[in-house]
Amino acid sequence: TKVGKTKVEGTKTWNDGNATDRPTMIKVDLLQNGNVIQTHDVLAVMGWKYIFADLAAYDAEGKAYEYTVKEQPVPGYES
């Protein structure tokens, strides 16, 4: 059985001409093989950075999990 940990991290980027009315927080979902397993708040004061740490790298059969991040809708914006 394969064992191991991984992490997924990133930074929210905006394409809005540095608008002053953007929100101070957004939510991002972490998906494991297409299913939401965690949600994090991503804050402006933290530089829009997020990290999902200590994630299982493999399932019980030794297959690698596929992790993706999806931003929850933000009013007035498209992701």
FENSUL-V823171 format. One record per residue. N is the residue number from 1. RES is the residue in three letters. PSI is psi in radians with two decimals (NA if undefined). Layout:
BEGIN
n = {N,N}
res = {RES,RES}
psi = {PSI,PSI}
END
This chain:
BEGIN
n = {1,2,3,4,5,6,7,8,9,10,11,12,13,14,15,16,17,18,19,20,21,22,23,24,25,26,27,28,29,30,31,32,33,34,35,36,37,38,39,40,41,42,43,44,45,46,47,48,49,50,51,52,53,54,55,56,57,58,59,60,61,62,63,64,65,66,67,68,69,70,71,72,73,74,75,76,77,78,79}
res = {THR,LYS,VAL,GLY,LYS,THR,LYS,VAL,GLU,GLY,THR,LYS,THR,TRP,ASN,ASP,GLY,ASN,ALA,THR,ASP,ARG,PRO,THR,MET,ILE,LYS,VAL,ASP,LEU,LEU,GLN,ASN,GLY,ASN,VAL,ILE,GLN,THR,HIS,ASP,VAL,LEU,ALA,VAL,MET,GLY,TRP,LYS,TYR,ILE,PHE,ALA,ASP,LEU,ALA,ALA,TYR,ASP,ALA,GLU,GLY,LYS,ALA,TYR,GLU,TYR,THR,VAL,LYS,GLU,GLN,PRO,VAL,PRO,GLY,TYR,GLU,SER}
psi = {2.27,2.45,2.74,2.84,2.73,3.08,2.76,2.19,2.77,-3.10,2.28,2.30,2.54,2.51,1.21,0.38,0.52,0.78,2.51,-0.18,0.25,2.73,2.83,-0.14,2.50,2.95,2.41,2.47,2.45,2.19,2.35,1.99,0.68,-0.06,2.31,2.20,-0.35,2.72,2.38,2.55,2.34,2.11,2.50,-0.72,-0.29,0.27,0.36,0.42,2.57,2.70,2.31,1.93,2.93,0.76,2.48,2.29,-0.48,2.65,-3.09,-0.37,0.06,0.17,2.39,2.35,2.59,2.09,2.38,2.75,2.35,2.26,2.36,2.64,2.43,2.11,2.28,0.01,2.74,2.53,NA}
END
